[in-house]
């Protein structure tokens, strides 16, 4: 049996996997800090629920990635300090993120996360690493879909230019 056969968790990480897991954990820690801030700014109950979902997902990603790093003798990026709690009413209107802005940030971050997870999955030779990021990919896609549906429902979605007239003309031909 070769070094890359058997239990994937006993296989060594290659340098790309080690860096990707470390970088992903670092990014998740930054996102966690940001999402907690955005949770204080959000006014819509459903949006707060989605932010709660991304907070829980970031905490899971941090926990699982840091566990892999520590198990492989690597030091994870340090946790960021907790933000002090704030009430929406205490945040001045000019300094407050709107629900529309928050929904767009969550959607954009989910989309970027999909790309990153796909790249890590494609580079991984350890099956457990590829599957872990596949799991993250599916969760990010589901959260992104919830954010999209909420944005459509609330009228927060600003679509790019739509090619409606051209499609209508072609359909009439």
Secondary structure, DSSP 4 states (H G I P E B T S, - for coil): --TTSS-GGGSPPPHHHHHHHHHHHHHHHHHHHHHHHHHHH---HHHHHHHHHHHHHHHHHHHHHHHHHHHTT-PPPPPPPPPPP--GGGS-GGGPPPHHHHHHHHHHHHHHHHHHHHHHHHH--SHHHHHHHHHHHHHHHHHHHHHHHHHHHHT---PPPP-HHHHHHHHH-
